[in-house]
Structures are given as structure tokens and as C-alpha cells.
Amino acid sequence: MINRSPIRDPHSAMIPSHPTAMHIERLRLRWGEMDAMRHLNNVSYFRYFEQARISWFEALDLDPAGDVEGAVLGSISCRFIKPALYPCDVVVALWPLRIGNSSFTMGQQMYRDGGDGEVYAAGDATMVWIDIATGRPRPLPESMRALLQAGLDASASTT
């Protein structure tokens, strides 16, 4: 079961949990990624979000490296809500937030796998579709746009 209720962070800002996720990635925290306080190191959250995005592309049968065109990370944000402590299994959920001409933004959330679904971090990643040879943005392929729009529509129908 996916926790869809809003949660409060220690600073009282409302952090929405994810709507219908387009991709779910299950990961196990590794001891070597902990800091001295046994918290997941901040850099690792970004790596887990990255792994979920790469797995999503692979599930879509898209080569993340691409030969002619593909998506690159344009920007990323993360709101650290509660430290993830070792040992722990987590889930990273991804869903579309915005579709542009040559970019799209995915919501991302990391939470405890099983049990209470405690949320550890939430954020977003803007991906830019580029021509690999030139490195310049190019319009999103219609197939990607349709997939993302279906995800937006599904999210809208659950709110």
C-alpha cells in the first residue's frame, strides 16, 4: 500500500506524498552509505533517485545513454524529511509533475518499504531531452509525451 496522505516536516511545511506512481524502485540501504550517525548520507538519496530514474528508462526500453537522443538531468531537488537509518529497505516512487517542450519534471519520493511507509525524502528532477551529438535540447518524442501525459491524467483523477 502506498501512503498518499500529506505529511508534515519538522519545519511545518506540507510535503505532499506521491499520487499514482509511474515507477516504483525497491532498494536496500547499504552500510557503506551511512554517515557516522548511521544515517543514510545525503549524497546517497540522490543516487537512489537516479537509480529509480535509470530503472524507469530501462523498463520503458530506453537506453539511458542513448545513441541519437535521450534525457539528461537538468536540475534536481531533495527535501530531507526524516533520516533513513540502517538497516532499512526503501521504495523510491516516481511520477510526472510537468511536461514542457523539451523537458519534463518528475516527482520523486523515498519511503520505508512495508510497515508504515514512513517518508524519508521528497523532491523533483527535471529531465531535458537532448540531441546526443550536439548536446542541444530537442522536442520530447510524442511517445514520451503521451506516456507522461497519461501519468499526469492518472494523478489528476486520484486527487
PLY file of the C-alpha trace (Angstrom):
ply
format ascii 1.0
element vertex 159
property float x
property float y
property float z
element edge 158
property int vertex1
property int vertex2
end_header
0.00 0.00 0.00
1.31 3.42 -0.94
0.95 6.22 1.59
-0.86 9.06 -0.20
-1.61 11.28 2.78
0.23 14.58 3.26
2.89 14.64 5.94
4.41 17.44 7.97
8.12 18.01 8.15
9.81 19.45 11.25
9.56 22.93 9.70
5.75 22.69 9.33
5.79 22.84 5.52
3.32 20.49 3.90
5.08 17.91 1.78
2.67 16.03 -0.47
3.11 12.33 -0.82
3.07 10.98 -4.34
-0.04 10.41 -6.41
-0.20 7.41 -8.72
3.44 6.44 -9.26
4.67 5.64 -12.77
7.61 3.69 -11.40
8.44 2.03 -8.08
12.01 1.01 -7.27
12.83 -1.10 -4.20
16.31 -0.69 -2.74
18.19 -1.85 0.34
20.31 0.63 2.26
23.98 -0.35 2.30
26.14 0.03 5.38
28.83 1.85 3.42
26.38 4.65 2.57
25.81 5.57 6.20
27.40 8.56 7.89
28.90 8.45 11.39
25.40 8.65 12.93
24.14 5.62 10.92
22.00 7.94 8.76
21.93 7.49 5.01
24.45 10.01 3.68
22.74 12.93 1.89
24.51 12.18 -1.41
23.03 8.67 -1.41
19.46 9.98 -1.60
20.34 11.50 -4.97
21.92 8.22 -6.07
18.77 6.30 -5.11
16.61 8.79 -7.03
18.97 8.40 -10.00
18.75 4.60 -9.84
14.96 4.79 -9.91
15.03 7.09 -12.97
17.51 4.81 -14.80
15.42 1.72 -13.97
12.31 3.53 -15.23
14.03 4.34 -18.53
15.17 0.72 -18.83
11.61 -0.51 -18.10
10.48 1.71 -20.99
13.16 0.06 -23.16
15.01 3.38 -23.47
18.78 3.38 -23.38
19.68 5.94 -20.70
22.90 6.72 -22.60
21.09 7.00 -25.96
22.80 6.94 -29.35
20.90 9.75 -31.07
18.73 11.37 -28.43
17.95 10.96 -24.77
17.27 12.58 -21.42
19.83 14.27 -19.21
19.35 15.69 -15.74
18.72 19.44 -15.87
18.03 20.03 -12.18
17.19 18.11 -9.05
15.93 18.95 -5.59
15.51 16.99 -2.40
13.71 17.80 0.82
15.15 15.64 3.60
12.20 14.82 5.84
13.49 12.16 8.23
16.83 10.31 8.32
16.84 6.81 6.89
18.64 4.56 9.37
20.46 1.32 8.65
19.25 -1.38 8.26
16.28 -0.50 6.07
14.59 -1.34 2.78
13.19 1.64 0.91
10.99 2.41 -2.06
11.56 5.25 -4.50
8.41 6.32 -6.33
8.42 8.48 -9.49
5.54 10.34 -11.13
5.23 13.18 -13.66
4.69 16.73 -12.43
5.17 18.83 -15.58
5.67 18.35 -19.30
7.45 21.02 -21.34
8.52 21.21 -24.98
11.93 19.60 -24.47
11.83 18.74 -20.77
9.73 17.09 -18.11
9.75 17.13 -14.33
9.30 14.01 -12.26
8.25 13.98 -8.62
10.28 11.58 -6.50
9.78 10.24 -3.02
11.73 7.78 -0.89
9.91 5.93 1.88
10.25 2.82 4.06
9.27 -0.38 2.27
6.48 -2.10 4.18
5.11 -1.20 7.56
4.13 2.42 7.98
5.61 3.74 4.70
7.48 6.44 6.62
8.69 9.11 4.15
12.40 9.96 4.27
12.78 12.37 1.35
10.82 14.00 -1.45
11.78 16.17 -4.37
11.77 16.54 -8.10
14.04 16.06 -11.09
13.79 17.96 -14.37
14.98 15.93 -17.34
15.92 17.63 -20.62
15.58 15.72 -23.89
18.68 16.36 -26.00
20.34 15.56 -29.30
23.31 13.47 -28.19
25.62 14.72 -30.98
25.05 18.43 -30.33
24.05 18.37 -26.66
21.22 20.78 -27.54
17.62 20.36 -26.37
15.14 18.87 -28.79
11.39 18.33 -28.54
10.19 15.38 -26.48
9.23 12.42 -28.68
5.46 12.05 -28.97
5.62 8.59 -27.37
7.33 10.03 -24.26
4.93 12.98 -24.16
1.92 10.60 -24.35
3.33 8.39 -21.57
3.95 11.37 -19.29
0.53 12.85 -20.07
-1.14 9.55 -19.15
0.69 9.72 -15.81
-0.45 13.30 -15.23
-4.02 12.36 -16.12
-3.93 9.38 -13.72
-2.64 11.65 -10.92
-5.35 14.22 -11.60
-8.05 11.55 -11.39
-6.89 10.44 -7.91
-6.91 13.91 -6.37
0 1
1 2
2 3
3 4
4 5
5 6
6 7
7 8
8 9
9 10
10 11
11 12
12 13
13 14
14 15
15 16
16 17
17 18
18 19
19 20
20 21
21 22
22 23
23 24
24 25
25 26
26 27
27 28
28 29
29 30
30 31
31 32
32 33
33 34
34 35
35 36
36 37
37 38
38 39
39 40
40 41
41 42
42 43
43 44
44 45
45 46
46 47
47 48
48 49
49 50
50 51
51 52
52 53
53 54
54 55
55 56
56 57
57 58
58 59
59 60
60 61
61 62
62 63
63 64
64 65
65 66
66 67
67 68
68 69
69 70
70 71
71 72
72 73
73 74
74 75
75 76
76 77
77 78
78 79
79 80
80 81
81 82
82 83
83 84
84 85
85 86
86 87
87 88
88 89
89 90
90 91
91 92
92 93
93 94
94 95
95 96
96 97
97 98
98 99
99 100
100 101
101 102
102 103
103 104
104 105
105 106
106 107
107 108
108 109
109 110
110 111
111 112
112 113
113 114
114 115
115 116
116 117
117 118
118 119
119 120
120 121
121 122
122 123
123 124
124 125
125 126
126 127
127 128
128 129
129 130
130 131
131 132
132 133
133 134
134 135
135 136
136 137
137 138
138 139
139 140
140 141
141 142
142 143
143 144
144 145
145 146
146 147
147 148
148 149
149 150
150 151
151 152
152 153
153 154
154 155
155 156
156 157
157 158
